[in-house]
Amino acid sequence: MNAGSYNEWVLYILIFLFGLVVGMALMANGKWKRRYRDETRRTAELQAENKRLHDRATEMDSLRHAAARDEERRRVDGPGPL
């Protein structure tokens, strides 16, 4: 078998690249765009939920530390007036 000339290999590579371009163009229909938009929207919602949870966790930590300081102060000061 003949390995082919340089011009044949260039032609094969160009045909392959043309096929890739046409294939990608055919795949870029509305279905993929819709899926991308859905994924982007879902990611934004998850990031917003993550921020809300982080804010709540920060607030709970703050309240927990304040309660611990108050409990420590009560132990050091002793019982209050009755």
Secondary structure as UniProt FT lines:
FT   HELIX           6..27
FT   HELIX           30..77
//
